[in-house]
């Protein structure tokens, strides 16, 4: 004997399900979509929740998602009364679809690297949930990712695993700008992996230097896991660790940086947030002055060079001299052509 489950409408103003609840409903849907009949007690044990949680999930699926859940009283099981091709939990707005398109475009930059494969798998799951298919940028939208470093990701999976397991590692490392002969073996306790401008960095406690250091994944060679376990540095917080740098390169300095931008630069500058400490002051003729508090001048030097004549360093003097030195080299190099 077949009995339809009584309809229970969700009260007006009830909250949308959390990601955990959506995941639970998705698992129930997969079983029902395969033609299986499910029992609340068995599902509860499988999903590690009680019977009432399963019932609430199926109520929501039937009443709010309009999924055809029926109940067979003779067998005390639930089933789909008709075929269901997709799980209608998520809706995607045009701007969200644009974000997914950006993710899809990013995949090409990483090729077959671990993170690229994982991103592709995650994107596929999202699109399967929405029933939208792979997003394609329209003729009105173009997304281009420039400079993503493929080599950064070859050790990504291993680092992710050892961070979770708190295992020390060693690798051969060359610091930025140094010769091959300057490579050295570094033994570290990895704490966090982060990405900026298409490049990946590891924050780790250097066992020789007895301090936290930042390493570029692309300049690591022969990464290997060492024996033992370590305790994380109790005061390590990735947000605080990286907040005083202009990117992820850490320094030991303390710099109050003042930069003036002309009208052209001001228009571009104010469209973005460049650093947590930034303060913008409006000046006459459409100019602006940006103030930053940094612990290193390396990355901001390169960033300032990209602005050309539209940015002028006011302070500190050390940064002005860095820019002046680079400018003299460039003048000398190009004046000979």
Buried (B, 14 or more C-beta within 10 A) or exposed (E): EEEEBEEEEEEEEEEEBEEEBBEBBBBBBEBBBEEEBBBBEEBBEBBEBEBEBBBBBBBBBBBBBEBBBBBEEEEEBBBBEEEBEEBBBBEBEEEBBBEBBBBBBBBEBBEEBBBBBBBBEEBEEBBBBBBBEEBEBEEEEEEEEEEBBBBBBBBBBBBBEBBEEBBBBBBBBBEEEEEEEEBEEBBBBBBBBBBBEBBBBBBBBBBEEEEBBBBBBBBBEEBEBBEEEBEEBEEBEEEEBBBBBBBBBBBEEEBEBBBBBBEBBBEEBEEEEEBEBBEBEEBEEEBBBBBBBBBBBBBBBEBBBEBEEBBBBBEBEEBEEBBEEBEEEEEEEEEEE
